[in-house]
């Protein structure tokens, strides 16, 4: 299992509320949803290559 990096995140409270509701809609935690959104953006921009086994 890969260890995840912990770091503090400062975010606008209104944006947090939006992400929180969005995460609930997707049955994810806020943390998992932020990671999902960042991963999808990185893939879309060609910056993340998925390891295929």
C-alpha positions in Angstrom: 0.0 0.0 0.0 1.3 3.4 -0.9 1.6 5.9 1.9 -0.2 9.2 1.2 1.3 12.6 1.7 -0.3 14.7 4.4 -0.3 18.5 4.1 -2.5 21.4 5.3 -4.8 22.9 2.7 -6.2 26.4 2.9 -9.4 26.8 0.9 -12.1 29.3 0.6 -15.0 28.3 2.8 -17.6 28.7 0.0 -15.5 26.5 -2.3 -15.2 23.9 0.5 -19.0 23.9 0.9 -19.4 23.2 -2.8 -16.9 20.4 -2.7 -18.4 19.0 0.4 -21.9 18.8 -1.2 -20.4 17.4 -4.4 -18.5 14.7 -2.4 -21.7 13.7 -0.7 -23.4 13.4 -4.1 -20.6 11.0 -5.2 -20.6 9.1 -1.9 -17.0 10.2 -1.2 -15.3 12.0 1.7 -14.2 15.5 1.0 -10.6 14.4 1.0 -11.2 11.6 -1.4 -13.2 13.8 -3.7 -10.4 16.5 -3.8 -7.9 13.8 -4.6 -10.3 12.4 -7.3 -10.7 15.9 -8.9 -7.0 16.6 -8.9 -6.2 13.2 -10.4 -8.8 13.7 -13.1 -7.4 17.1 -13.9 -3.8 15.8 -14.1 -4.9 13.0 -16.4 -6.8 15.4 -18.6 -3.8 17.6 -18.9 -1.5 14.7 -19.7 0.5 15.1 -16.6 -0.4 11.8 -15.0 0.3 8.5 -16.7 -1.6 5.6 -15.0 0.4 2.5 -14.3 -1.3 -0.4 -16.0 -0.6 -3.9 -14.6 
